[in-house]
């Protein structure tokens, strides 16, 4: 159960940090927190088997605030749990 809670806290830190980075783009003094890179498959991979059709795409958008959120959530997990 502790592992599930740790995972949820870490994902919440990443998501919250990424969202705050996007919001920081509109504030000139905090614009550097939104600087980042988008990685992944830009066009989806499609596997068509006549009966079944699978479409797979994966993209990760990293920014400085998201990385800081990840590091903060790791610190919280180590100290709290």
N, C-alpha and C positions, 0 to 999 in steps of 0.2 A: 504493500500500500504506500510506503514511503517513496518508492521509486516513481509511482504514478504522480504523486504530489510534486516531487522534484521536477519531473518532466513538464507538468502543467505550469509550474512557476517559471521554468526556463523559457518555454514557448510564449508565455505571457510577457516576459521581459523583452523577447525579440520582437513580438508584434507591437507592443506598446512603444518600444524604442523606434521602430520603423515608422509608426504612425506619427510620433512626435517629430521625427526627422522630416516627414512630408509637411507637417505644419510649420516647421522652422524655416522652410524655404520662403515663406511670405514675410519673414522678419529679417531685415537686412543684417543685423548684428549676429544672427544665429544661422545664417544661410549655409555656413560650412557644415552644420550638422546634417543637412539634407544631401550632401554630396555623396554619390554612390555609383554603383554599377549594377546592371541587370544581367544575370547569367542564366543560361539554360537553353532549351530548345525553342527557337523562335517560331518555327512552323511545326505543327503537331505531326507526330509519327502515326501513320494509319496502317493497320493490318486488316485487310479485307479477306475473309474466308468464306464468302458467299452467304453462309448462314449467320455468321457473327462478324461484326465489324468493331475493332478496337481502335480507339484514338487515344494517344498518349502525348501529353505535353507537360513540361515542367519548367517553371521559371522562378528564380529567386532574385529578389531585388534587395541588395545590400546597401545600407548607407551608414554613415558614422554613428548616428544616434541609435540605430539598430544594434550595432556592435557594442556600443556603450550599455544598451539595455541588456544584452546578453551577458556582458561581464558583471553588471550589477546583479542580475538574477542569480548568477553563479555564486556571487558573494553572499547573497541572502540565503541561498540553499545551504551553503557551508556553515553559516553562522546559526541559522534558525533550526535546521534539521540535522 
